[in-house]
Amino acid sequence: MRFDLAWNKEETNRFGTDEFIEYCRVIGAEPYICVNLGTGSLDEAIHWLEYCNSTGNTYYAKLRGKNGHPEPYRVKYWGIGNENYGEWQVGYKSAKEYAKVLREYARFMKVVDPNIKIIAVGADDPEWDLEVIKTAGKYIDYISNHQYLGSDNYYETVASVYWVEKRLKTLKSVIKIAQPLEEEKKRVEIALDEWNIWYRSTPENGLEENYALKDGLFAAGVFIVLHRLSQSVTMANLAQLVNVLGAIHTGKEGIYLTSIYRAFELFVNHTGEIILDTLVTSETYDIEGKGFLGQREFKLSNVPYLDASVSLNRNKDKLYIAAVNYHQQEDIECPISIEGFSPKKEGKVYELNGPSVMAINDFDNPERIKIKTRMIKNVGSRFNYNFPSHSCIIIELYSRV
């Protein structure tokens, strides 16, 4: 979870630092604090870091204790600014200007706490990102990437999954060019720290998107992409969570969960920690589309109707096949071949689907889009499965060994 606020050394509680970190602890999330690079200063950033992590007898450690929290929070993730490439930001900078400031902040903040991880602002622009990594790469741990996509058109929305993949692969290549002598495991990693469907809502008319099934399939597709790129994209954060571009909607009527929430529920609970090599063969299509309030255009070739990732749990006794059938009308009968894992004959299937691709959950009908569960029999190292149209399926298999 990320937190973007200005620092006020006397009234930190008022600005929510303590509450935010405590909330993260309650729900099992890691806090990610983004320091103010607009109207803020290096002193403020260091003081904020001291407040959160210092163990010494310093002013800011004592202030934290005064606010009721004597033990350090040990906040690990620190972003240096947010979207500073954009003219809409206070403190807008060129890549060269930002990279120099970033290097200074990162160096001195790591003196205060060498254990923190620094996230640099990426612009989804190879020239910007290359300058930032060349100048400050030895002091940073991540570079960010933001992706907002979607439209009223079904295929434009689900195909934009592969625009996200294309942009992340481009950034991976930029990092390799900027750090050619570094071993892959020591290179700057990618933080997809803002991503979501966003195309209808604007600040003028409110920022609530009521996500349809198609948007949940987009989220499921992003998870499959992140599985493929898991060695380089090691952080990803949905923006946002509740109401404003929210996976969860609340109101006087109660609460309901959107299709994007359901995609999270499916992948969090029914995929494993070990990602396996997966080969998928599918019919494809070409498409031109738009995203992010119609401002982002893309052109894609060979977009698959069926995509999948396969994972194991840590004990290696459960195998998960996560697949999305993006075809709007047709089921896809697919032969599945597994190597290196001998499944029991019976498994379990979890299906995310709804009555149509434009179906939504709302307060009156909170279960139009939901996850259905059933058993599957006659499973083996080779078997067929019929993936329903516009669905995300996870097949959970159990080892015979």
C-alpha angles and dihedrals in degrees: 000000000000128000123197114186142130120255124250110179096199099043106032092143091057090058092050106245094131094042092047094051093044090050090052090052092051095053095038097249130137113239116236114195121199113205121220110259094167109064094356132094140218090256091056092049092050092046090051090050090049090050091054102037113015118119097182132095092268131141093252096045088051090047090055089051090049088055090056102266112100095166118076117253094220093213105196105190122064125175118204103218129321128253092338088163089072125091088217089069126089103238096031110183141180117248091258093049093046094047092055093049091045091053091052095048094045094049096051097039090054089053088060092046119005091188097067124105117228121214116201125205112259120192102202082245117116094214094051094043093047092052092049095050095043091051102038106012096115091057101044134070104196140022117208131233126191125203127180116171144149140101140194088271113092099214093042088056100047094039090056087075085079092049087058089050092048093051093047091050089050091053090048088055091049090054091051091051092047093047105030095153097048120098110248093248090055097049124105109278128220125253112196085195098163122038135141147116109287123158112114107044125075131176087256096058100027132276101251118121117190100211121221128207089268089061092052089052088052089054091048089051091051089054090054090050090049089052089055092048097037095123093061105022100060100158130046128170128187112225112239133007115191126038098318100083080333131181084198123050123202134179144139087294093059131254138312134182122232129221089261090056089050090053089053090048091052098048097039093053102032110039130075137237096242115072115209131204108268129192116198124183115193143155111260144202138203123235145173118209150153136234143175100051090326092296099109117069124193139179119201135182130200096016107178124234089208126040133168148174128201127211142174130217118242093263089052092227097108126058122194125201108196113190137168123204102202094181108119097210111014134073114223120224105208133186111221124204122189126193126193096014127082109203129202115249093252126059140159131254127207115194127192108198146124142198093277140357090256095049116124137192117236140163092279096044109024095162104053087108113038145136116266122197130207140154125255123208137194093041119163142148084291124031141137128246130188109221110204119232118272094008143125113219130188116192111200114203130186127217120248090209 
